[in-house]
């Protein structure tokens, strides 16, 4: 799940209460630094991320025209609970679903609904998280609904490659700007735009932790040096048209201002001594 940058560094560190998380533990926003996980904590994050990977892999195989986003949400919640975890998103700041389900020009945070029917040619973006033994995993995929246009297929491909271009820069001693620069350069080479209002983030005991993992070069956010044990949710969002977005009246669903398509992919990634480990890798997950 994406985060608006200023939520990671709130002016009022007591602004979050138990009510905001609806059954999940309150956010530990008094934590000032970036937490590098221990070996035992990493094992728990491997499991929470594995659960997320399994759910997204299953959803990618389930999606077909005529299904609703509520169908996908019900499957995700059921499977997360069957594997001994809790949906990270449900109740988070009042969000009503276990997944975010965003179609076509919807950028992020779409609310699952039985009225939202997927049609052939759509692209559906599914974001979900699992909370297992006090640690979260978080991942996001964009799925074509049947045969899609060449425009949509290309956008999806570039968005997925953006994610891996960023991940390739993850290793101890590199900086967040190395990740951001790789994503920005690849996106611009294909003449797409990068959404700047939302970023990736640290993930662990909290769903959203410092640092903010941005997808474009900036001097407005801390350029953190990467260290072993950091766990990052890297999640570039790209649009076919303008980078600008607006939020609908439901206060969650974000759409492109020009109604053009948007695509995104995300992984939870561990910084290691020699590089990285993709904790939410769908190609390696087993049930």
Secondary structure by P-SEA (a helix, b strand, c coil): ccccccccccccccccccccccccccccccccccccccaaaaaaaaaaaaaaaaaaaaaaaaccccccaaaaaaaaaaaaaaacccccccccccccccbbbbccccccbbbbcccccccccbbbbbbbbbbcccbbbbbbbbbbcccccaaaaaaaaaaaaaaaaaaaaccccccaaaaaaaaaaaaaaacccccccbbbbbbcccccccccccccccccccccccccccccbbbbbbbcccccccccccccbbbbcccccccbbbbbccccccccccccccccccc
